[in-house]
């Protein structure tokens, strides 16, 4: 059985976004149980030269739903300024992103396969096909930011394990 653009992109995004929602929930429960404001993690950085937790979660949304929107338009660019979000706002962003992706019809996403598109950054354009963009740019960035957010929560003491990151796998059955 061949895999489709939908399988490579949206199905993977949804699996990991569900996991992100789960580890955000575990984070909130941990912070609440320890009488720590969850909002304290929002601006936390692993290293001084890395962007904060808030940016990691926003990038998870941008490199999933934003990537599909970019494929539709034929152009993807870094996300712009976003409104300040607290922890609850980040949870809502992930919920909204999941809902929007879940509403996409596989046939509509698959119809985007093979189209030309570009990644634009500071006046520079990098050409892709939609499939190569998803596989070689969008998904690696998506996973990078999801992993960094997970790592920040782990560093802050949230009891997470690998299964929390994997989410519900699409097993044979």
Buried (B, 14 or more C-beta within 10 A) or exposed (E): EEEBBBBBBBBBBBBBBBBBBBBBEBBBEBBEEEEEEBBEBBEBBBEEEEBBBBBBBBBBBBBBBBBBEBBBEEEBBEEEEEEEBEBEBBBEBBEEBBEBBEEBEEEEBBBBBEBEBBBBEEEEEEEBBBBEBBBEBBBEBBBBBBBBBBBBBBEBEBEBEEEBBEBEEEEEE
